[in-house]
Amino acid sequence: MPEKHLSTQFDSELSAVSTRVMELGGLVESQIRQAIYALSQFSVEVADQVTATEPRVNAMEIEIDRELSSIIGRRQPTARDLRLLMAISKATANLERVGDEAEKIARMVRSIISSGAPRALPSMELRVAADLASSLLRKSLDAFARLDTAAAVSILKEDDQIDQEFGGFVRKLVTYMMEDPRMISPSLDLLFLAKAIERIGDHAKNIAELIIYIVKGTDVRHTSMEQIESAVK
């Protein structure tokens, strides 16, 4: 990820911390896959595995932040190097929150199973959205490793598709609840689950925005797509 610097030691430290971020990304990707599988198979055992991974994700976030603080204190980086270190810290925080959302999905799956809710609820659409969110996170990590601004812009556009899936799913759940009041409680569980999936897409989007910040020095949060595309030119 990082470019070459005059200090070989600094290069080595940046490479090491970047590798740790990618490891964290792989870990939370695994959490998402397990959470989706738990949903598709209504598996309490797999949902429990997602929850069991959460302490490791939290520990890795703390370790990476500690290393970043050490690098900043010892090297006193300037300009782009400091932007890179700050962005790595923010990307790490986003990945930890993805882990939180995966754990939330697992918790909701357990709630749905324990309630004895019928499997006729529209969980298939939810799995489609979850696959989209997982794919988006994977793309954002790959783009972050390569500092690829073109890929970052593509990710930001793709996030809209997840938002559309979420909106359509909410409308379908409302219909289920109106037709059968017994579906209100399990439908609300699925609604919270859908929101967690949408948030995973949002965190992938945040990481994509950080790529542009590192490379161009421009904060593109809360800006239009036209402004973002202009910033990366």
Summary of the structure (lengths in Angstrom):
residues: 233
radius of gyration: 19.4
end to end distance: 20.6
largest distance: 67.3
contacts: 796
relative contact order: 0.13
helix: 87%
strand: 0%
